[in-house]
Amino acid sequence: MVSTRRKFQLIASFIVLFLAAVGVGCHGFFIDPTLTSMTVSTLGSTNLVNVGNTVQLQATGTYDDGSHKNLTGTATWSVTSNSNFVSVSSAGLAKALVVSPAGTVATVQAAAQSSSGSVVSGSINITVGQSTTLTLNSSLGTTISLATSPSGTAITITASLNGTDKTASTSFTSSDSTIISLSTTGNGTLGGHTGTVTITGTDSTDNATGTLQITVTN
């Protein structure tokens, strides 16, 4: 026969387990993580050349516990800029509607509500059409003052085409080396003279060209 003391021990253990079960039922051992940020990505090209071309986008949520979750099927998708050029389905499939003028960029956004009530979103740029004009950029901008960037200051020119970096395959020239002395790779220095110089880039792989005017002042 079980002793009285043993009975009390069993009853006490049962009460502890019961209270623990009630606690789990009301609050749970774990608190659901809160969605803090979202990124939109794709394994395909973000340049849709022809009308009807599509690309599947993926929305990934990041939570405050460091975890990640694929939210592609539950996120709310929308085109926030140039919506007449690109559409997006509720499953994140982006489609080109208009491809002229070539090189137009549309922004696609995915959004979801976190457990805190705030709306978290992420976006990606989709380029339509196939532009043959390079976009050139200067590390010092397009207006440079010799007072803050004196002679000998390094400058780098980069090139892109339809959102793709083309610097490595582009050859650069400067119309006036006394203003900006530039190597064919896009690395150069300020020459110390003032004026406006035209930088020309030619991409050998896509037969694309582009220009950039830079003004140097005292």
Steps between C-alpha positions, in 0.01 A plus 500: 500500500627845411589703805321825578819694436538340160140591417566864582810495280300358208222754548750787518671381181164478325413856604834632369449325167141629478605860565779468243254369243265790569788744459599351166142510381464868586837636399705222340863424563603699192412849383442536126790693342428846358559578132759780484606527134442358156712455189388430144729298274499281190720238339401626155585817308336822615523633143182408310590561136171424322132553576371194684837403650467394865719448803408328826573709809547374854422682823701396806411622846751545781381472861627639828629160607726482194284255308390535137184396320386487138203738481457496123155344512363706788650844433301775332662584167478833317682713243583831667652681201438475123213257551403539133826329403497202738229299677539255788274213605397408853764223480784743417523440123609824329405552135607759242205695357683774307870502402536843340680718581761232561673514835194616696515381861194385695506430874321191632422479872401218735341587834375312805368593844708402801359374828568846646253650254753684284530444124838370384597516133782440254542587133693423183551690174394346168639645175304466176630502143856469381676835509826546309594814695749459781437680827824651631559607858781692666630428850532879554169598344446721196596833662841503668671785685879512506471666841382172649644259240837647393718398209602136522182387675400153381181455301330181379249467218264201490258380232174305506256378237140413580592481867800271443855608588702530179808678636737209437410476130484877440782718367498863620644819350518863613452793263751712696776336702596833661166496679469124559776258405337161453622148420297270278390305811324805646757588768651847487591822677402866491742701289463828685335696218142622506234453235259239369627165377313225320566141605414237237455130570484221241392150600666240279266212591167671427609764247355766732629851560430780743630841604526698822578869538695611806560862594805593709504838676744683725 
